[in-house]
Amino acid sequence: MVSGKLSHELEVNAPAGDVWAVFDGLKVAKLIEENLTQVIQKVDVLQGDGGVGTIVCLKFVPALGYSDSKEKITKIDHENRIKETEVVEGGYLALGFTSYRYRVQIVEKGKDSSIIKSNVEYEANDENVAKHATVEPVQNVAVLVQKHVTKA
């Protein structure tokens, strides 16, 4: 069994509450669908309203050859601004991972600044599978949210 954790941090010139408002609920899913069109064709909400237990299906652009990814929100902590999501079908699991989780925390740095801390935690039965783990998707979402909350 191979397990690991990848991390990314991005400073944002916006209050933590404004950044969290994008991650809380389904607003981030809508942003992804509208802005990451080179990767994501559609985001379908299969169950829920953005709270714990919500399941979304990320449909990738067919030319990329990726399996659709069903992801479930497993934790939302408003006080500490933490959201955790786990791939429950397809996506990274289709590549051979046995577990693939995302964690985002918004940390207040100052009155008008914050940090988006993103983590990917994974488990795989094979090192050849584990080498495909990447922080790039959460990094791309962090940059997207940064642009969204800081636009003039």
C-alpha positions in Angstrom: 0.0 0.0 0.0 1.3 3.4 -1.0 -0.1 6.5 0.6 0.8 10.2 0.3 -0.2 13.8 0.7 0.4 16.7 -1.6 -0.1 20.3 -0.6 -0.5 23.7 -2.2 -0.9 27.1 -0.7 -2.0 30.3 -2.4 -2.2 33.8 -0.8 -5.3 35.8 -1.8 -5.8 39.5 -1.4 -9.4 39.1 -0.1 -10.9 38.5 3.3 -11.1 34.8 4.4 -14.9 35.1 4.6 -15.2 36.1 1.0 -13.0 33.2 -0.1 -14.8 30.7 2.0 -18.2 31.9 0.6 -17.0 30.5 -2.8 -16.0 27.1 -1.4 -19.1 26.8 0.9 -21.9 25.1 -1.0 -22.0 24.6 -4.8 -20.6 28.0 -6.0 -17.2 26.5 -6.6 -18.7 23.8 -8.7 -20.4 26.4 -10.9 -17.1 28.3 -11.2 -15.3 25.2 -12.3 -17.9 24.3 -14.9 -17.9 27.9 -16.3 -14.1 28.5 -16.3 -12.2 25.3 -16.6 -13.8 24.3 -19.9 -10.5 23.0 -21.3 -10.8 20.1 -18.7 -14.4 20.0 -17.4 -17.3 19.6 -19.8 -20.0 19.7 -17.1 -20.6 19.4 -13.4 -23.8 17.6 -12.4 -25.2 17.7 -8.9 -26.4 14.1 -8.3 -27.5 14.5 -4.7 -27.7 17.2 -2.1 -27.6 21.0 -1.9 -23.9 21.6 -1.3 -23.7 20.4 2.3 -22.2 17.2 3.7 -23.3 14.2 1.6 -23.7 16.2 -1.6 -22.4 14.2 -4.6 -21.3 15.8 -7.8 -20.2 14.3 -11.1 -17.4 15.9 -13.0 -17.7 15.1 -16.7 -14.3 15.6 -18.3 -13.8 16.8 -21.9 -13.9 13.6 -23.9 -10.7 14.2 -25.8 -8.8 13.9 -22.4 -9.8 10.3 -22.1 -10.6 10.5 -18.3 -13.4 8.7 -16.6 -16.1 10.9 -15.1 -15.5 11.5 -11.4 -18.2 11.3 -8.7 -17.1 13.2 -5.7 -18.8 13.4 -2.3 -18.5 16.3 0.2 -17.6 14.5 3.5 -16.9 17.5 5.8 -17.8 21.1 6.1 -16.5 23.1 9.1 -17.7 26.7 8.8 -15.9 27.8 11.9 -12.5 26.7 10.7 -13.4 27.1 7.0 -12.6 23.5 6.0 -14.2 21.5 3.2 -13.3 17.9 2.4 -14.3 15.9 -0.6 -13.7 12.3 -1.6 -13.8 10.6 -5.0 -16.3 7.8 -4.6 -16.5 6.5 -8.2 -14.5 6.9 -11.4 -11.9 9.6 -11.8 -8.8 8.8 -9.8 -10.3 5.5 -8.6 -10.6 4.4 -12.2 -6.9 5.0 -12.5 -6.3 2.5 -9.7 -6.2 4.6 -6.5 -8.1 3.0 -3.6 -8.7 6.4 -2.0 -8.4 10.0 -3.2 -9.5 12.9 -1.0 -9.3 16.7 -1.3 -9.1 19.1 1.6 -9.4 22.9 1.4 -8.9 25.2 4.3 -9.2 29.0 4.2 -6.9 30.7 6.7 -7.3 34.3 7.6 -3.9 36.1 7.2 -5.1 39.7 7.8 -8.2 41.8 7.5 -8.1 41.7 3.7 -5.9 38.7 3.0 -6.1 35.0 3.4 -4.5 31.7 2.3 -6.1 28.8 0.5 -4.5 25.7 1.8 -5.3 22.7 -0.4 -4.3 19.1 0.2 -4.7 15.9 -1.8 -4.5 12.6 0.2 -4.3 9.3 -1.6 -3.8 5.6 -1.3 -2.9 3.1 -4.0 -1.9 -0.5 -4.1 0.9 0.2 -6.6 3.7 2.8 -6.9 3.0 3.1 -10.6 -0.5 4.3 -9.8 0.6 6.6 -7.0 2.9 8.5 -9.3 -0.2 9.9 -11.0 -1.3 11.7 -7.9 -1.2 15.4 -8.4 -2.0 18.7 -6.7 -2.7 20.4 -10.0 -6.5 20.2 -9.9 -6.7 21.8 -6.5 -4.1 24.4 -7.5 -6.1 25.3 -10.6 -9.3 25.7 -8.5 -7.4 27.9 -5.9 -6.2 30.2 -8.7 -9.7 30.3 -10.2 -11.2 31.3 -6.8 -8.4 33.8 -6.3 -9.3 35.5 -9.6 -13.0 35.4 -8.8 -12.8 37.1 -5.4 -10.2 39.7 -6.5 -11.7 40.8 -9.8 -12.4 44.5 -10.0 
